[in-house]
């Protein structure tokens, strides 16, 4: 196996860097493409999240509006009916008759406020009215007219039942004169049941949120706080994209019909939408859903697209690798043909001259020994034993040269039976020792005719001329001439020997 030179190593390194650059550029383009696709897909999912959450919120708000309208109409209907009775004459009797109808409805309690401000209600109801300050809003006729003839209290927890409740007030009029105000208290659980639906998912949270504060009542959600008051102020500081949430909050505070926001809280992405409840003034339905829940159906599609893209990228990389390897193999074959002698597998003349000159130029003032080597009477081998034997001799001779001189220099076939060797930083005695080793090695090569039973045998010998740099020559071309001159002297002396230039 041939040893790669320093120049070969640099060339391979440059090719490797170039190839790696192509791979890196390809991967960067693919990653950018996947990033863009993922970004567009996530934007579409975010839009889908808002649309879906808004539809859910709209559906629930319509149900609540319808329910609140029904309750408000019931209270106004009762007020209209009472307005046609002699309330002023005996309000206590009217209250007792009014109270009897409580058992046939889903009301928790009922009451009546006479025209002179006397409240007719059970003891617990009176405490609730005073505790929550409900009478002031109930007796504000102007506000009641603006709200469609009713006044709806803020939900509060009833001490009588322990439930969240709200009270609806409505005035009873006779000939446009207010004769009394009636009120009915309903359980908020009925409203929560309408806002809670199992088809949406356990992670969906549905709130009733007051637009004048951060208070909200949880109607549906993943925890056990359903039906209780909460305050979102506890969580606002933990939101990452606070600006988007503030815009959403401002829209809710100003009484807009609806708005949506996406934010991240405690590492979870949420989509949150509010929808105004027209028949429950100051209150909104808020639906909050985690994005991973909303996008559960679309995420597999994104994963499939990414997986498909990765497969395509893998196939493309495999093809790039295949064509690169094929090109490298072809290039290596061409390089080998242009650099190495096809028979002996050592360097040819052109490659040797190029690398020898490069090596001498790079090493500066290093010492070199250059040797011309000829196989003595090689033509006799071809004539007596055939060209196959001649080729075998050339091959074995090349192997011997490479084994002895290849570790410290270069060896090449210069043409025919002529070989050259360049050795670096070796003394004259060391070079002589290697030449003697070559002589011994070649003495073991047997070239004969099998049919002659050992009688016809060729003894392998060689002649060599050696010159040193920079003692004998200052340039590579001068070194060649000096070594060739020394070889000529050896041949004149009868061959089978070696000589240094100048001896």
Beta strands, then each sheet from edge to edge (+ up, - down):
strand 1: 107-114
strand 2: 119-120
strand 3: 150-152
strand 4: 156-157
strand 5: 164-174
strand 6: 177-187
strand 7: 205-210
strand 8: 215-220
strand 9: 229-231
strand 10: 258-265
strand 11: 268-276
strand 12: 283-290
strand 13: 368-375
strand 14: 409-415
strand 15: 418-424
strand 16: 447-448
strand 17: 457-458
strand 18: 462-469
strand 19: 497-500
sheet 1: 2+ 1- 6+ 5- 3+
sheet 2: 2+ 1- 6+ 5- 4+
sheet 3: 9+ 8- 7+ 12- 11+ 10-
sheet 4: 14+ 15- 13+ 18- 19-
sheet 5: 16+ 17-
end
